Amino acid sequence: MYSSFEDLEVWQRSCALAVCVYEVLKSCRDYGLRDQMTRAAVSIASNIAEGAERDSVAEYIRFLHIAKGSAAELRTQLIIAARIGTITEDTKQTLVEELIMISKQLHGLITYLKTKTKR
């Protein structure tokens, strides 16, 4: 499968997304929203990594679900940020599309792990 969570494309994409969110919000003066969004962004990659290092597949799947939830949380925050003018519509759309892809990859990994445990 893979030797480490760092090898997973979904983890790599999640890290890149978190960096992008930090860059996009660098000059944001709404500190509450900025903090919430950066925490959600970092949470995606962090939960993938933490789950991968757990002792059971069930725990790994649980952390992947948490990562998927953080991706949905961040999508919501991006929509709100665009509506209030904190980010541009184009930026929101680009990041939301990436989050949708990350969520699909997480879903695929969860499905794979569930079928692997049934064998």
C-alpha positions in Angstrom: 0.0 0.0 0.0 2.3 2.8 1.3 5.1 3.1 3.7 4.0 6.3 5.4 1.2 8.8 5.4 3.6 11.3 3.7 3.3 9.0 0.6 -0.5 9.5 0.4 -1.5 12.0 -2.3 -4.5 13.1 -0.2 -2.2 14.1 2.7 0.2 15.9 0.3 -2.8 17.8 -1.2 -4.1 18.6 2.2 -0.8 20.1 3.4 -0.6 22.2 0.2 -4.1 23.4 0.8 -3.4 24.4 4.3 -0.4 26.5 3.2 -2.6 28.1 0.5 -5.3 29.0 3.1 -2.6 30.6 5.3 -1.3 32.6 2.3 -4.8 33.7 1.2 -5.7 34.9 4.7 -2.3 36.4 5.6 -3.7 40.0 5.5 -7.2 39.1 6.9 -8.1 41.3 9.8 -11.0 39.1 10.9 -8.9 37.2 13.3 -11.7 34.9 14.5 -12.6 33.8 11.0 -8.9 33.5 10.0 -8.1 31.4 13.0 -11.1 29.1 12.4 -10.3 28.6 8.8 -6.6 27.9 9.3 -7.4 25.5 12.1 -9.9 23.6 9.9 -7.3 23.5 7.0 -4.5 22.2 9.2 -6.9 19.7 10.8 -7.4 17.8 7.5 -3.8 16.8 7.0 -3.2 16.4 10.7 -6.1 13.9 11.1 -4.9 11.9 8.1 -1.5 11.6 9.7 -2.7 10.9 13.2 -5.1 8.2 11.9 -2.4 6.5 9.9 -0.2 6.2 13.0 -3.0 4.6 15.1 -2.9 0.9 15.9 -6.1 -0.1 14.2 -7.8 0.3 10.9 -11.0 1.3 12.7 -9.2 4.2 14.4 -7.6 5.2 11.1 -11.1 5.3 9.5 -12.4 7.4 12.4 -9.7 10.0 11.9 -10.3 10.0 8.1 -13.9 10.8 8.8 -12.8 13.7 11.1 -10.5 14.9 8.3 -13.5 14.8 5.9 -15.6 16.7 8.4 -12.9 19.4 8.6 -12.9 19.6 4.8 -16.6 20.3 4.9 -16.2 22.8 7.7 -13.6 24.7 5.6 -15.8 24.6 2.5 -18.5 26.3 4.5 -16.1 28.9 5.9 -14.8 29.7 2.4 -18.4 30.3 1.2 -19.0 32.6 4.1 -15.6 34.4 3.6 -16.5 35.0 -0.1 -19.9 36.3 0.7 -18.6 38.9 3.2 -15.8 39.9 0.9 -12.8 38.5 2.8 -11.7 36.4 -0.2 -12.6 36.6 -3.9 -15.1 34.4 -5.6 -12.4 32.9 -7.8 -10.2 32.1 -4.7 -13.2 30.5 -3.0 -14.1 28.4 -6.1 -10.5 27.2 -6.6 -10.2 26.1 -2.9 -13.7 24.6 -2.8 -12.9 22.5 -5.9 -9.7 21.3 -4.2 -11.6 20.4 -1.0 -14.1 18.5 -3.0 -11.3 16.5 -4.6 -9.7 15.9 -1.2 -13.1 14.7 0.2 -13.4 12.3 -2.7 -10.0 10.9 -2.0 -10.7 10.6 1.7 -13.9 8.7 0.8 -12.0 6.4 -1.5 -9.4 5.7 1.2 -12.1 5.0 3.8 -13.9 2.6 1.3 -10.6 0.9 0.6 -9.8 0.4 4.3 -13.3 -0.9 5.0 -13.1 -3.5 2.3 -9.6 -4.5 3.3 -10.8 -5.3 6.8 -13.6 -7.4 5.6 -11.3 -9.9 3.8 
